[in-house]
Amino acid sequence: MEIIDAKYIISSATYKQCPPANKLEYAFIGRSNVGKSSLINMLTNKKGLAKTSASPGKTQLINHFDVTSSDKKKWYLVDLPGYGYATVSQKARNNW
């Protein structure tokens, strides 16, 4: 299966704001600055689709991307905020 199209849909502060769970969803979770967003960009072959940064804590919201594969199926890729060290305020970190 090959990804033929991917586009950004929404950034959500809480799971309640996420799109309806009406398709398959693959979420990337891991420590801060491990490369979750970079992996999404590589898989979709779209540099800059998921925002990346050299400093930990760039992804602060739940980011959904709508993906269409070569078999014409549609599904979501989800970029989650990392856990562990992030260069953000303690208040922002506590909200996550």
PDB file of N, CA, C and O in Angstrom:
ATOM      1  N   MET A   1       0.849  -1.179   0.000  1.00  0.00           N
ATOM      2  CA  MET A   1       0.000   0.000   0.000  1.00  0.00           C
ATOM      3  C   MET A   1       0.893   1.241   0.000  1.00  0.00           C
ATOM      4  O   MET A   1       1.873   1.313   0.743  1.00  0.00           O
ATOM      5  N   GLU A   2       0.554   2.186  -0.817  1.00  0.00           N
ATOM      6  CA  GLU A   2       1.305   3.421  -0.946  1.00  0.00           C
ATOM      7  C   GLU A   2       0.396   4.598  -0.617  1.00  0.00           C
ATOM      8  O   GLU A   2      -0.779   4.607  -0.982  1.00  0.00           O
ATOM      9  N   ILE A   3       0.943   5.585   0.071  1.00  0.00           N
ATOM     10  CA  ILE A   3       0.190   6.808   0.355  1.00  0.00           C
ATOM     11  C   ILE A   3       0.247   7.685  -0.891  1.00  0.00           C
ATOM     12  O   ILE A   3       1.328   8.051  -1.352  1.00  0.00           O
ATOM     13  N   ILE A   4      -0.919   8.017  -1.429  1.00  0.00           N
ATOM     14  CA  ILE A   4      -0.945   8.845  -2.642  1.00  0.00           C
ATOM     15  C   ILE A   4      -1.321  10.295  -2.358  1.00  0.00           C
ATOM     16  O   ILE A   4      -1.053  11.179  -3.172  1.00  0.00           O
ATOM     17  N   ASP A   5      -1.942  10.542  -1.200  1.00  0.00           N
ATOM     18  CA  ASP A   5      -2.276  11.916  -0.838  1.00  0.00           C
ATOM     19  C   ASP A   5      -2.405  12.025   0.676  1.00  0.00           C
ATOM     20  O   ASP A   5      -2.860  11.094   1.340  1.00  0.00           O
ATOM     21  N   ALA A   6      -2.005  13.153   1.203  1.00  0.00           N
ATOM     22  CA  ALA A   6      -2.144  13.427   2.632  1.00  0.00           C
ATOM     23  C   ALA A   6      -2.313  14.921   2.811  1.00  0.00           C
ATOM     24  O   ALA A   6      -1.624  15.719   2.176  1.00  0.00           O
ATOM     25  N   LYS A   7      -3.238  15.288   3.683  1.00  0.00           N
ATOM     26  CA  LYS A   7      -3.434  16.720   3.947  1.00  0.00           C
ATOM     27  C   LYS A   7      -3.807  16.929   5.412  1.00  0.00           C
ATOM     28  O   LYS A   7      -4.424  16.083   6.059  1.00  0.00           O
ATOM     29  N   TYR A   8      -3.409  18.070   5.888  1.00  0.00           N
ATOM     30  CA  TYR A   8      -3.708  18.480   7.257  1.00  0.00           C
ATOM     31  C   TYR A   8      -5.203  18.732   7.393  1.00  0.00           C
ATOM     32  O   TYR A   8      -5.829  19.311   6.506  1.00  0.00           O
ATOM     33  N   ILE A   9      -5.778  18.284   8.533  1.00  0.00           N
ATOM     34  CA  ILE A   9      -7.200  18.536   8.787  1.00  0.00           C
ATOM     35  C   ILE A   9      -7.392  19.518   9.930  1.00  0.00           C
ATOM     36  O   ILE A   9      -7.970  20.589   9.748  1.00  0.00           O
ATOM     37  N   ILE A  10      -6.896  19.145  11.127  1.00  0.00           N
ATOM     38  CA  ILE A  10      -7.198  19.947  12.316  1.00  0.00           C
ATOM     39  C   ILE A  10      -6.169  19.695  13.408  1.00  0.00           C
ATOM     40  O   ILE A  10      -5.556  18.630  13.476  1.00  0.00           O
ATOM     41  N   SER A  11      -5.994  20.704  14.263  1.00  0.00           N
ATOM     42  CA  SER A  11      -5.220  20.572  15.489  1.00  0.00           C
ATOM     43  C   SER A  11      -6.187  20.736  16.647  1.00  0.00           C
ATOM     44  O   SER A  11      -6.934  21.713  16.705  1.00  0.00           O
ATOM     45  N   SER A  12      -6.174  19.795  17.560  1.00  0.00           N
ATOM     46  CA  SER A  12      -7.129  19.783  18.665  1.00  0.00           C
ATOM     47  C   SER A  12      -6.407  19.842  20.005  1.00  0.00           C
ATOM     48  O   SER A  12      -5.394  19.171  20.208  1.00  0.00           O
ATOM     49  N   ALA A  13      -6.936  20.646  20.909  1.00  0.00           N
ATOM     50  CA  ALA A  13      -6.345  20.750  22.241  1.00  0.00           C
ATOM     51  C   ALA A  13      -6.748  19.571  23.130  1.00  0.00           C
ATOM     52  O   ALA A  13      -6.005  19.193  24.035  1.00  0.00           O
ATOM     53  N   THR A  14      -7.929  18.989  22.872  1.00  0.00           N
ATOM     54  CA  THR A  14      -8.392  17.836  23.644  1.00  0.00           C
ATOM     55  C   THR A  14      -8.965  16.796  22.686  1.00  0.00           C
ATOM     56  O   THR A  14      -9.283  17.105  21.538  1.00  0.00           O
ATOM     57  N   TYR A  15      -9.092  15.571  23.164  1.00  0.00           N
ATOM     58  CA  TYR A  15      -9.631  14.502  22.318  1.00  0.00           C
ATOM     59  C   TYR A  15     -11.076  14.768  21.920  1.00  0.00           C
ATOM     60  O   TYR A  15     -11.546  14.245  20.910  1.00  0.00           O
ATOM     61  N   LYS A  16     -11.781  15.572  22.701  1.00  0.00           N
ATOM     62  CA  LYS A  16     -13.182  15.876  22.393  1.00  0.00           C
ATOM     63  C   LYS A  16     -13.318  16.723  21.122  1.00  0.00           C
ATOM     64  O   LYS A  16     -14.380  16.741  20.501  1.00  0.00           O
ATOM     65  N   GLN A  17     -12.252  17.419  20.739  1.00  0.00           N
ATOM     66  CA  GLN A  17     -12.274  18.275  19.554  1.00  0.00           C
ATOM     67  C   GLN A  17     -11.802  17.540  18.294  1.00  0.00           C
ATOM     68  O   GLN A  17     -11.834  18.102  17.199  1.00  0.00           O
ATOM     69  N   CYS A  18     -11.369  16.296  18.445  1.00  0.00           N
ATOM     70  CA  CYS A  18     -10.849  15.517  17.316  1.00  0.00           C
ATOM     71  C   CYS A  18     -11.963  15.163  16.332  1.00  0.00           C
ATOM     72  O   CYS A  18     -13.138  15.156  16.699  1.00  0.00           O
ATOM     73  N   PRO A  19     -11.597  14.870  15.087  1.00  0.00           N
ATOM     74  CA  PRO A  19     -12.604  14.465  14.098  1.00  0.00           C
ATOM     75  C   PRO A  19     -13.312  13.182  14.540  1.00  0.00           C
ATOM     76  O   PRO A  19     -12.789  12.449  15.379  1.00  0.00           O
ATOM     77  N   PRO A  20     -14.488  12.906  13.988  1.00  0.00           N
ATOM     78  CA  PRO A  20     -15.205  11.691  14.368  1.00  0.00           C
ATOM     79  C   PRO A  20     -14.384  10.444  14.023  1.00  0.00           C
ATOM     80  O   PRO A  20     -13.647  10.420  13.037  1.00  0.00           O
ATOM     81  N   ALA A  21     -14.525   9.427  14.844  1.00  0.00           N
ATOM     82  CA  ALA A  21     -13.777   8.175  14.646  1.00  0.00           C
ATOM     83  C   ALA A  21     -14.489   7.310  13.619  1.00  0.00           C
ATOM     84  O   ALA A  21     -14.991   6.234  13.944  1.00  0.00           O
ATOM     85  N   ASN A  22     -14.532   7.782  12.377  1.00  0.00           N
ATOM     86  CA  ASN A  22     -15.256   7.072  11.325  1.00  0.00           C
ATOM     87  C   ASN A  22     -14.331   6.395  10.310  1.00  0.00           C
ATOM     88  O   ASN A  22     -14.800   5.861   9.305  1.00  0.00           O
ATOM     89  N   LYS A  23     -13.004   6.414  10.570  1.00  0.00           N
ATOM     90  CA  LYS A  23     -12.034   5.717   9.728  1.00  0.00           C
ATOM     91  C   LYS A  23     -10.887   5.211  10.594  1.00  0.00           C
ATOM     92  O   LYS A  23     -10.760   5.582  11.761  1.00  0.00           O
ATOM     93  N   LEU A  24     -10.067   4.371  10.010  1.00  0.00           N
ATOM     94  CA  LEU A  24      -8.894   3.899  10.727  1.00  0.00           C
ATOM     95  C   LEU A  24      -8.018   5.083  11.111  1.00  0.00           C
ATOM     96  O   LEU A  24      -7.980   6.100  10.418  1.00  0.00           O
ATOM     97  N   GLU A  25      -7.321   4.931  12.218  1.00  0.00           N
ATOM     98  CA  GLU A  25      -6.495   6.012  12.732  1.00  0.00           C
ATOM     99  C   GLU A  25      -5.193   5.417  13.257  1.00  0.00           C
ATOM    100  O   GLU A  25      -5.209   4.491  14.069  1.00  0.00           O
ATOM    101  N   TYR A  26      -4.070   5.951  12.792  1.00  0.00           N
ATOM    102  CA  TYR A  26      -2.759   5.514  13.250  1.00  0.00           C
ATOM    103  C   TYR A  26      -2.094   6.704  13.926  1.00  0.00           C
ATOM    104  O   TYR A  26      -1.803   7.715  13.286  1.00  0.00           O
ATOM    105  N   ALA A  27      -1.859   6.573  15.224  1.00  0.00           N
ATOM    106  CA  ALA A  27      -1.312   7.682  16.007  1.00  0.00           C
ATOM    107  C   ALA A  27       0.141   7.392  16.380  1.00  0.00           C
ATOM    108  O   ALA A  27       0.507   6.257  16.688  1.00  0.00           O
ATOM    109  N   PHE A  28       0.950   8.434  16.344  1.00  0.00           N
ATOM    110  CA  PHE A  28       2.352   8.326  16.718  1.00  0.00           C
ATOM    111  C   PHE A  28       2.544   8.961  18.085  1.00  0.00           C
ATOM    112  O   PHE A  28       2.257  10.140  18.290  1.00  0.00           O
ATOM    113  N   ILE A  29       3.036   8.156  19.010  1.00  0.00           N
ATOM    114  CA  ILE A  29       3.283   8.605  20.368  1.00  0.00           C
ATOM    115  C   ILE A  29       4.725   8.281  20.724  1.00  0.00           C
ATOM    116  O   ILE A  29       5.267   7.257  20.307  1.00  0.00           O
ATOM    117  N   GLY A  30       5.335   9.159  21.494  1.00  0.00           N
ATOM    118  CA  GLY A  30       6.722   8.935  21.903  1.00  0.00           C
ATOM    119  C   GLY A  30       7.263  10.133  22.642  1.00  0.00           C
ATOM    120  O   GLY A  30       6.573  11.134  22.834  1.00  0.00           O
ATOM    121  N   ARG A  31       8.505  10.015  23.050  1.00  0.00           N
ATOM    122  CA  ARG A  31       9.162  11.100  23.773  1.00  0.00           C
ATOM    123  C   ARG A  31       9.284  12.345  22.895  1.00  0.00           C
ATOM    124  O   ARG A  31       9.210  12.271  21.669  1.00  0.00           O
ATOM    125  N   SER A  32       9.469  13.468  23.539  1.00  0.00           N
ATOM    126  CA  SER A  32       9.664  14.728  22.822  1.00  0.00           C
ATOM    127  C   SER A  32      10.909  14.658  21.952  1.00  0.00           C
ATOM    128  O   SER A  32      11.938  14.121  22.362  1.00  0.00           O
ATOM    129  N   ASN A  33      10.804  15.206  20.749  1.00  0.00           N
ATOM    130  CA  ASN A  33      11.924  15.364  19.826  1.00  0.00           C
ATOM    131  C   ASN A  33      12.524  14.038  19.341  1.00  0.00           C
ATOM    132  O   ASN A  33      13.710  13.967  19.018  1.00  0.00           O
ATOM    133  N   VAL A  34      11.694  12.990  19.293  1.00  0.00           N
ATOM    134  CA  VAL A  34      12.190  11.688  18.841  1.00  0.00           C
ATOM    135  C   VAL A  34      12.014  11.512  17.327  1.00  0.00           C
ATOM    136  O   VAL A  34      12.661  10.650  16.733  1.00  0.00           O
ATOM    137  N   GLY A  35      11.150  12.315  16.696  1.00  0.00           N
ATOM    138  CA  GLY A  35      10.984  12.265  15.252  1.00  0.00           C
ATOM    139  C   GLY A  35       9.614  11.819  14.773  1.00  0.00           C
ATOM    140  O   GLY A  35       9.486  11.339  13.647  1.00  0.00           O
ATOM    141  N   LYS A  36       8.594  11.966  15.596  1.00  0.00           N
ATOM    142  CA  LYS A  36       7.229  11.554  15.207  1.00  0.00           C
ATOM    143  C   LYS A  36       6.742  12.368  14.004  1.00  0.00           C
ATOM    144  O   LYS A  36       6.222  11.801  13.043  1.00  0.00           O
ATOM    145  N   SER A  37       6.903  13.670  14.053  1.00  0.00           N
ATOM    146  CA  SER A  37       6.469  14.533  12.943  1.00  0.00           C
ATOM    147  C   SER A  37       7.305  14.271  11.694  1.00  0.00           C
ATOM    148  O   SER A  37       6.773  14.254  10.584  1.00  0.00           O
ATOM    149  N   SER A  38       8.596  14.069  11.864  1.00  0.00           N
ATOM    150  CA  SER A  38       9.474  13.768  10.726  1.00  0.00           C
ATOM    151  C   SER A  38       9.071  12.453  10.069  1.00  0.00           C
ATOM    152  O   SER A  38       9.124  12.332   8.845  1.00  0.00           O
ATOM    153  N   LEU A  39       8.670  11.473  10.862  1.00  0.00           N
ATOM    154  CA  LEU A  39       8.230  10.188  10.320  1.00  0.00           C
ATOM    155  C   LEU A  39       6.965  10.365   9.476  1.00  0.00           C
ATOM    156  O   LEU A  39       6.842   9.763   8.410  1.00  0.00           O
ATOM    157  N   ILE A  40       6.038  11.178   9.946  1.00  0.00           N
ATOM    158  CA  ILE A  40       4.820  11.450   9.172  1.00  0.00           C
ATOM    159  C   ILE A  40       5.182  12.104   7.836  1.00  0.00           C
ATOM    160  O   ILE A  40       4.639  11.733   6.795  1.00  0.00           O
ATOM    161  N   ASN A  41       6.089  13.067   7.865  1.00  0.00           N
ATOM    162  CA  ASN A  41       6.519  13.719   6.625  1.00  0.00           C
ATOM    163  C   ASN A  41       7.169  12.721   5.670  1.00  0.00           C
ATOM    164  O   ASN A  41       6.945  12.784   4.461  1.00  0.00           O
ATOM    165  N   MET A  42       7.969  11.804   6.203  1.00  0.00           N
ATOM    166  CA  MET A  42       8.628  10.812   5.361  1.00  0.00           C
ATOM    167  C   MET A  42       7.615   9.836   4.762  1.00  0.00           C
ATOM    168  O   MET A  42       7.671   9.537   3.570  1.00  0.00           O
ATOM    169  N   LEU A  43       6.696   9.344   5.582  1.00  0.00           N
ATOM    170  CA  LEU A  43       5.699   8.382   5.103  1.00  0.00           C
ATOM    171  C   LEU A  43       4.803   8.970   4.017  1.00  0.00           C
ATOM    172  O   LEU A  43       4.433   8.277   3.069  1.00  0.00           O
ATOM    173  N   THR A  44       4.457  10.239   4.157  1.00  0.00           N
ATOM    174  CA  THR A  44       3.560  10.894   3.194  1.00  0.00           C
ATOM    175  C   THR A  44       4.313  11.518   2.022  1.00  0.00           C
ATOM    176  O   THR A  44       3.706  11.952   1.043  1.00  0.00           O
ATOM    177  N   ASN A  45       5.646  11.558   2.133  1.00  0.00           N
ATOM    178  CA  ASN A  45       6.492  12.178   1.113  1.00  0.00           C
ATOM    179  C   ASN A  45       6.130  13.653   0.915  1.00  0.00           C
ATOM    180  O   ASN A  45       6.161  14.174  -0.200  1.00  0.00           O
ATOM    181  N   LYS A  46       5.784  14.311   2.031  1.00  0.00           N
ATOM    182  CA  LYS A  46       5.431  15.738   1.995  1.00  0.00           C
ATOM    183  C   LYS A  46       6.219  16.460   3.084  1.00  0.00           C
ATOM    184  O   LYS A  46       5.813  16.490   4.246  1.00  0.00           O
ATOM    185  N   LYS A  47       7.333  17.031   2.696  1.00  0.00           N
ATOM    186  CA  LYS A  47       8.157  17.775   3.636  1.00  0.00           C
ATOM    187  C   LYS A  47       7.368  18.982   4.138  1.00  0.00           C
ATOM    188  O   LYS A  47       6.860  19.772   3.342  1.00  0.00           O
ATOM    189  N   GLY A  48       7.270  19.119   5.448  1.00  0.00           N
ATOM    190  CA  GLY A  48       6.570  20.256   6.026  1.00  0.00           C
ATOM    191  C   GLY A  48       5.096  20.022   6.300  1.00  0.00           C
ATOM    192  O   GLY A  48       4.426  20.917   6.814  1.00  0.00           O
ATOM    193  N   LEU A  49       4.564  18.838   5.971  1.00  0.00           N
ATOM    194  CA  LEU A  49       3.156  18.553   6.285  1.00  0.00           C
ATOM    195  C   LEU A  49       2.947  18.628   7.793  1.00  0.00           C
ATOM    196  O   LEU A  49       2.073  19.351   8.271  1.00  0.00           O
ATOM    197  N   ALA A  50       3.750  17.879   8.533  1.00  0.00           N
ATOM    198  CA  ALA A  50       3.745  17.959   9.996  1.00  0.00           C
ATOM    199  C   ALA A  50       4.902  18.876  10.392  1.00  0.00           C
ATOM    200  O   ALA A  50       6.032  18.684   9.942  1.00  0.00           O
ATOM    201  N   LYS A  51       4.625  19.855  11.218  1.00  0.00           N
ATOM    202  CA  LYS A  51       5.647  20.837  11.601  1.00  0.00           C
ATOM    203  C   LYS A  51       6.708  20.185  12.484  1.00  0.00           C
ATOM    204  O   LYS A  51       6.392  19.435  13.408  1.00  0.00           O
ATOM    205  N   THR A  52       7.977  20.484  12.182  1.00  0.00           N
ATOM    206  CA  THR A  52       9.092  19.944  12.950  1.00  0.00           C
ATOM    207  C   THR A  52       9.939  21.083  13.499  1.00  0.00           C
ATOM    208  O   THR A  52       9.846  22.224  13.047  1.00  0.00           O
ATOM    209  N   SER A  53      10.766  20.748  14.482  1.00  0.00           N
ATOM    210  CA  SER A  53      11.641  21.736  15.086  1.00  0.00           C
ATOM    211  C   SER A  53      12.816  21.025  15.742  1.00  0.00           C
ATOM    212  O   SER A  53      12.712  19.861  16.126  1.00  0.00           O
ATOM    213  N   ALA A  54      13.928  21.729  15.866  1.00  0.00           N
ATOM    214  CA  ALA A  54      15.090  21.171  16.557  1.00  0.00           C
ATOM    215  C   ALA A  54      14.889  21.173  18.069  1.00  0.00           C
ATOM    216  O   ALA A  54      15.541  20.412  18.784  1.00  0.00           O
ATOM    217  N   SER A  55      13.988  22.025  18.559  1.00  0.00           N
ATOM    218  CA  SER A  55      13.771  22.086  20.008  1.00  0.00           C
ATOM    219  C   SER A  55      12.564  21.231  20.402  1.00  0.00           C
ATOM    220  O   SER A  55      11.544  21.243  19.714  1.00  0.00           O
ATOM    221  N   PRO A  56      12.678  20.493  21.506  1.00  0.00           N
ATOM    222  CA  PRO A  56      11.577  19.637  21.967  1.00  0.00           C
ATOM    223  C   PRO A  56      10.333  20.444  22.306  1.00  0.00           C
ATOM    224  O   PRO A  56      10.429  21.570  22.794  1.00  0.00           O
ATOM    225  N   GLY A  57       9.162  19.865  22.045  1.00  0.00           N
ATOM    226  CA  GLY A  57       7.910  20.497  22.435  1.00  0.00           C
ATOM    227  C   GLY A  57       7.221  21.274  21.333  1.00  0.00           C
ATOM    228  O   GLY A  57       6.283  22.019  21.617  1.00  0.00           O
ATOM    229  N   LYS A  58       7.653  21.131  20.069  1.00  0.00           N
ATOM    230  CA  LYS A  58       7.026  21.869  18.960  1.00  0.00           C
ATOM    231  C   LYS A  58       5.560  21.448  18.782  1.00  0.00           C
ATOM    232  O   LYS A  58       4.680  22.295  18.632  1.00  0.00           O
ATOM    233  N   THR A  59       5.308  20.126  18.799  1.00  0.00           N
ATOM    234  CA  THR A  59       3.938  19.631  18.659  1.00  0.00           C
ATOM    235  C   THR A  59       3.249  19.726  20.009  1.00  0.00           C
ATOM    236  O   THR A  59       3.596  19.001  20.941  1.00  0.00           O
ATOM    237  N   GLN A  60       2.270  20.620  20.117  1.00  0.00           N
ATOM    238  CA  GLN A  60       1.596  20.834  21.392  1.00  0.00           C
ATOM    239  C   GLN A  60       0.120  20.465  21.343  1.00  0.00           C
ATOM    240  O   GLN A  60      -0.560  20.494  22.369  1.00  0.00           O
ATOM    241  N   LEU A  61      -0.382  20.119  20.159  1.00  0.00           N
ATOM    242  CA  LEU A  61      -1.786  19.759  19.984  1.00  0.00           C
ATOM    243  C   LEU A  61      -1.873  18.403  19.296  1.00  0.00           C
ATOM    244  O   LEU A  61      -0.865  17.874  18.829  1.00  0.00           O
ATOM    245  N   ILE A  62      -3.068  17.844  19.235  1.00  0.00           N
ATOM    246  CA  ILE A  62      -3.312  16.591  18.522  1.00  0.00           C
ATOM    247  C   ILE A  62      -3.577  16.958  17.068  1.00  0.00           C
ATOM    248  O   ILE A  62      -4.599  17.569  16.756  1.00  0.00           O
ATOM    249  N   ASN A  63      -2.663  16.587  16.180  1.00  0.00           N
ATOM    250  CA  ASN A  63      -2.756  16.970  14.770  1.00  0.00           C
ATOM    251  C   ASN A  63      -3.228  15.796  13.923  1.00  0.00           C
ATOM    252  O   ASN A  63      -2.604  14.735  13.913  1.00  0.00           O
ATOM    253  N   HIS A  64      -4.336  15.996  13.211  1.00  0.00           N
ATOM    254  CA  HIS A  64      -4.890  14.962  12.336  1.00  0.00           C
ATOM    255  C   HIS A  64      -4.581  15.274  10.879  1.00  0.00           C
ATOM    256  O   HIS A  64      -4.680  16.417  10.435  1.00  0.00           O
ATOM    257  N   PHE A  65      -4.201  14.224  10.141  1.00  0.00           N
ATOM    258  CA  PHE A  65      -3.940  14.319   8.711  1.00  0.00           C
ATOM    259  C   PHE A  65      -4.805  13.280   8.007  1.00  0.00           C
ATOM    260  O   PHE A  65      -4.857  12.121   8.419  1.00  0.00           O
ATOM    261  N   ASP A  66      -5.475  13.699   6.952  1.00  0.00           N
ATOM    262  CA  ASP A  66      -6.321  12.810   6.158  1.00  0.00           C
ATOM    263  C   ASP A  66      -5.451  12.172   5.081  1.00  0.00           C
ATOM    264  O   ASP A  66      -4.801  12.874   4.306  1.00  0.00           O
ATOM    265  N   VAL A  67      -5.438  10.840   5.033  1.00  0.00           N
ATOM    266  CA  VAL A  67      -4.572  10.105   4.122  1.00  0.00           C
ATOM    267  C   VAL A  67      -5.417   9.270   3.167  1.00  0.00           C
ATOM    268  O   VAL A  67      -6.409   8.662   3.569  1.00  0.00           O
ATOM    269  N   THR A  68      -5.015   9.246   1.910  1.00  0.00           N
ATOM    270  CA  THR A  68      -5.608   8.354   0.909  1.00  0.00           C
ATOM    271  C   THR A  68      -4.497   7.442   0.416  1.00  0.00           C
ATOM    272  O   THR A  68      -3.427   7.907   0.026  1.00  0.00           O
ATOM    273  N   SER A  69      -4.758   6.138   0.434  1.00  0.00           N
ATOM    274  CA  SER A  69      -3.759   5.172  -0.005  1.00  0.00           C
ATOM    275  C   SER A  69      -4.050   4.712  -1.432  1.00  0.00           C
ATOM    276  O   SER A  69      -5.101   5.012  -1.998  1.00  0.00           O
ATOM    277  N   SER A  70      -3.098   3.980  -1.996  1.00  0.00           N
ATOM    278  CA  SER A  70      -3.211   3.535  -3.387  1.00  0.00           C
ATOM    279  C   SER A  70      -4.409   2.621  -3.617  1.00  0.00           C
ATOM    280  O   SER A  70      -4.874   2.493  -4.749  1.00  0.00           O
ATOM    281  N   ASP A  71      -4.913   1.988  -2.568  1.00  0.00           N
ATOM    282  CA  ASP A  71      -6.110   1.155  -2.706  1.00  0.00           C
ATOM    283  C   ASP A  71      -7.388   1.970  -2.506  1.00  0.00           C
ATOM    284  O   ASP A  71      -8.471   1.409  -2.336  1.00  0.00           O
ATOM    285  N   LYS A  72      -7.252   3.296  -2.527  1.00  0.00           N
ATOM    286  CA  LYS A  72      -8.362   4.270  -2.426  1.00  0.00           C
ATOM    287  C   LYS A  72      -9.006   4.322  -1.040  1.00  0.00           C
ATOM    288  O   LYS A  72     -10.068   4.923  -0.879  1.00  0.00           O
ATOM    289  N   LYS A  73      -8.376   3.701  -0.039  1.00  0.00           N
ATOM    290  CA  LYS A  73      -8.897   3.777   1.328  1.00  0.00           C
ATOM    291  C   LYS A  73      -8.445   5.082   1.957  1.00  0.00           C
ATOM    292  O   LYS A  73      -7.359   5.588   1.674  1.00  0.00           O
ATOM    293  N   LYS A  74      -9.307   5.618   2.821  1.00  0.00           N
ATOM    294  CA  LYS A  74      -8.997   6.858   3.540  1.00  0.00           C
ATOM    295  C   LYS A  74      -8.847   6.536   5.017  1.00  0.00           C
ATOM    296  O   LYS A  74      -9.601   5.737   5.573  1.00  0.00           O
ATOM    297  N   TRP A  75      -7.867   7.166   5.643  1.00  0.00           N
ATOM    298  CA  TRP A  75      -7.611   6.959   7.060  1.00  0.00           C
ATOM    299  C   TRP A  75      -6.865   8.165   7.614  1.00  0.00           C
ATOM    300  O   TRP A  75      -6.470   9.060   6.866  1.00  0.00           O
ATOM    301  N   TYR A  76      -6.676   8.180   8.920  1.00  0.00           N
ATOM    302  CA  TYR A  76      -6.002   9.298   9.585  1.00  0.00           C
ATOM    303  C   TYR A  76      -4.605   8.900  10.047  1.00  0.00           C
ATOM    304  O   TYR A  76      -4.385   7.779  10.507  1.00  0.00           O
ATOM    305  N   LEU A  77      -3.676   9.825   9.917  1.00  0.00           N
ATOM    306  CA  LEU A  77      -2.420   9.783  10.654  1.00  0.00           C
ATOM    307  C   LEU A  77      -2.555  10.849  11.724  1.00  0.00           C
ATOM    308  O   LEU A  77      -3.061  11.939  11.456  1.00  0.00           O
ATOM    309  N   VAL A  78      -2.105  10.543  12.940  1.00  0.00           N
ATOM    310  CA  VAL A  78      -2.250  11.483  14.049  1.00  0.00           C
ATOM    311  C   VAL A  78      -0.892  11.716  14.687  1.00  0.00           C
ATOM    312  O   VAL A  78      -0.205  10.776  15.086  1.00  0.00           O
ATOM    313  N   ASP A  79      -0.521  12.971  14.777  1.00  0.00           N
ATOM    314  CA  ASP A  79       0.729  13.389  15.403  1.00  0.00           C
ATOM    315  C   ASP A  79       0.395  13.897  16.796  1.00  0.00           C
ATOM    316  O   ASP A  79      -0.298  14.903  16.948  1.00  0.00           O
ATOM    317  N   LEU A  80       0.888  13.200  17.809  1.00  0.00           N
ATOM    318  CA  LEU A  80       0.597  13.556  19.204  1.00  0.00           C
ATOM    319  C   LEU A  80       1.762  14.316  19.821  1.00  0.00           C
ATOM    320  O   LEU A  80       2.904  14.147  19.392  1.00  0.00           O
ATOM    321  N   PRO A  81       1.493  15.153  20.825  1.00  0.00           N
ATOM    322  CA  PRO A  81       2.582  15.812  21.542  1.00  0.00           C
ATOM    323  C   PRO A  81       3.466  14.762  22.211  1.00  0.00           C
ATOM    324  O   PRO A  81       2.983  13.725  22.668  1.00  0.00           O
ATOM    325  N   GLY A  82       4.751  15.043  22.260  1.00  0.00           N
ATOM    326  CA  GLY A  82       5.675  14.132  22.930  1.00  0.00           C
ATOM    327  C   GLY A  82       5.565  14.236  24.440  1.00  0.00           C
ATOM    328  O   GLY A  82       4.996  15.186  24.979  1.00  0.00           O
ATOM    329  N   TYR A  83       6.113  13.254  25.097  1.00  0.00           N
ATOM    330  CA  TYR A  83       6.161  13.295  26.558  1.00  0.00           C
ATOM    331  C   TYR A  83       7.617  13.386  26.993  1.00  0.00           C
ATOM    332  O   TYR A  83       8.524  13.031  26.241  1.00  0.00           O
ATOM    333  N   GLY A  84       7.827  13.859  28.203  1.00  0.00           N
ATOM    334  CA  GLY A  84       9.188  14.062  28.685  1.00  0.00           C
ATOM    335  C   GLY A  84       9.560  15.521  28.559  1.00  0.00           C
ATOM    336  O   GLY A  84       8.713  16.403  28.698  1.00  0.00           O
ATOM    337  N   TYR A  85      10.826  15.772  28.296  1.00  0.00           N
ATOM    338  CA  TYR A  85      11.345  17.133  28.248  1.00  0.00           C
ATOM    339  C   TYR A  85      10.776  17.914  27.070  1.00  0.00           C
ATOM    340  O   TYR A  85      10.691  17.395  25.956  1.00  0.00           O
ATOM    341  N   ALA A  86      10.391  19.150  27.316  1.00  0.00           N
ATOM    342  CA  ALA A  86       9.959  20.072  26.262  1.00  0.00           C
ATOM    343  C   ALA A  86      10.329  21.487  26.681  1.00  0.00           C
ATOM    344  O   ALA A  86      10.278  21.822  27.865  1.00  0.00           O
ATOM    345  N   THR A  87      10.700  22.309  25.720  1.00  0.00           N
ATOM    346  CA  THR A  87      11.066  23.691  26.024  1.00  0.00           C
ATOM    347  C   THR A  87       9.824  24.576  26.008  1.00  0.00           C
ATOM    348  O   THR A  87       9.681  25.459  25.163  1.00  0.00           O
ATOM    349  N   VAL A  88       8.935  24.321  26.954  1.00  0.00           N
ATOM    350  CA  VAL A  88       7.719  25.114  27.128  1.00  0.00           C
ATOM    351  C   VAL A  88       7.543  25.384  28.614  1.00  0.00           C
ATOM    352  O   VAL A  88       8.239  24.812  29.454  1.00  0.00           O
ATOM    353  N   SER A  89       6.600  26.266  28.920  1.00  0.00           N
ATOM    354  CA  SER A  89       6.373  26.606  30.316  1.00  0.00           C
ATOM    355  C   SER A  89       5.785  25.412  31.080  1.00  0.00           C
ATOM    356  O   SER A  89       5.189  24.512  30.488  1.00  0.00           O
ATOM    357  N   GLN A  90       5.963  25.424  32.387  1.00  0.00           N
ATOM    358  CA  GLN A  90       5.416  24.351  33.239  1.00  0.00           C
ATOM    359  C   GLN A  90       3.899  24.315  33.126  1.00  0.00           C
ATOM    360  O   GLN A  90       3.306  23.236  33.143  1.00  0.00           O
ATOM    361  N   LYS A  91       3.263  25.477  33.010  1.00  0.00           N
ATOM    362  CA  LYS A  91       1.795  25.526  32.885  1.00  0.00           C
ATOM    363  C   LYS A  91       1.331  24.820  31.613  1.00  0.00           C
ATOM    364  O   LYS A  91       0.380  24.040  31.646  1.00  0.00           O
ATOM    365  N   ALA A  92       2.000  25.092  30.494  1.00  0.00           N
ATOM    366  CA  ALA A  92       1.648  24.443  29.228  1.00  0.00           C
ATOM    367  C   ALA A  92       1.858  22.932  29.327  1.00  0.00           C
ATOM    368  O   ALA A  92       1.039  22.150  28.847  1.00  0.00           O
ATOM    369  N   ARG A  93       2.960  22.535  29.952  1.00  0.00           N
ATOM    370  CA  ARG A  93       3.259  21.107  30.104  1.00  0.00           C
ATOM    371  C   ARG A  93       2.201  20.407  30.955  1.00  0.00           C
ATOM    372  O   ARG A  93       1.811  19.279  30.655  1.00  0.00           O
ATOM    373  N   ASN A  94       1.739  21.066  32.005  1.00  0.00           N
ATOM    374  CA  ASN A  94       0.704  20.493  32.870  1.00  0.00           C
ATOM    375  C   ASN A  94      -0.626  20.336  32.134  1.00  0.00           C
ATOM    376  O   ASN A  94      -1.379  19.396  32.390  1.00  0.00           O
ATOM    377  N   ASN A  95      -0.913  21.274  31.207  1.00  0.00           N
ATOM    378  CA  ASN A  95      -2.151  21.178  30.421  1.00  0.00           C
ATOM    379  C   ASN A  95      -2.156  19.968  29.500  1.00  0.00           C
ATOM    380  O   ASN A  95      -3.211  19.393  29.233  1.00  0.00           O
ATOM    381  N   TRP A  96      -0.973  19.575  29.010  1.00  0.00           N
ATOM    382  CA  TRP A  96      -0.887  18.401  28.142  1.00  0.00           C
ATOM    383  C   TRP A  96      -1.310  17.176  28.899  1.00  0.00           C
ATOM    384  O   TRP A  96      -1.309  16.077  28.344  1.00  0.00           O
TER     385      TRP A  96
END
